[in-house]
Amino acid sequence: MVPLLLVLLLVLLLFGVGFAVKILWWVAVAVLILWLVGFVARPKDGSGRWYRW
């Protein structure tokens, strides 16, 4: 019974990690798109960066 529970726990852990990694990839893509849009749409007066940091 214990090995079966360990295998089920391992499967749940790997599924959770895979799901989290997939979510993080989508977040990274969204941040990249926002950064590119901000880079293209910066002020025309040449004052520098469009972000504060």
C-alpha positions in Angstrom: 0.0 0.0 0.0 2.8 2.4 0.8 4.6 2.1 -2.6 1.3 2.7 -4.3 0.8 5.9 -2.3 4.3 7.0 -3.0 3.9 6.5 -6.7 0.6 8.5 -6.6 2.2 11.2 -4.7 5.1 11.4 -7.2 2.6 11.5 -10.1 0.7 14.4 -8.5 4.0 16.2 -7.7 5.2 15.9 -11.3 1.9 16.9 -12.7 1.8 20.0 -10.4 5.4 21.0 -11.4 4.6 20.5 -15.1 1.5 22.7 -14.8 3.4 25.4 -12.9 6.1 25.4 -15.5 3.6 25.8 -18.3 1.9 28.7 -16.5 5.4 30.3 -16.0 6.1 30.0 -19.7 2.9 31.8 -20.5 3.7 34.6 -18.0 7.2 35.0 -19.5 5.7 35.3 -23.0 3.2 37.9 -21.8 5.9 39.9 -20.1 8.1 39.8 -23.2 5.2 41.0 -25.4 4.5 43.9 -22.9 8.2 44.8 -22.9 8.4 44.8 -26.7 5.3 47.0 -27.0 6.7 49.4 -24.4 10.0 49.5 -26.2 8.4 50.3 -29.6 5.9 52.8 -28.1 8.4 54.9 -26.1 8.2 58.7 -26.1 9.3 60.5 -29.2 11.2 63.2 -27.4 14.1 60.9 -26.7 13.7 61.2 -22.9 14.8 57.7 -22.5 13.1 54.7 -21.0 9.3 54.3 -20.8 9.5 52.5 -17.5 10.5 54.0 -14.2 13.1 51.5 -13.0 
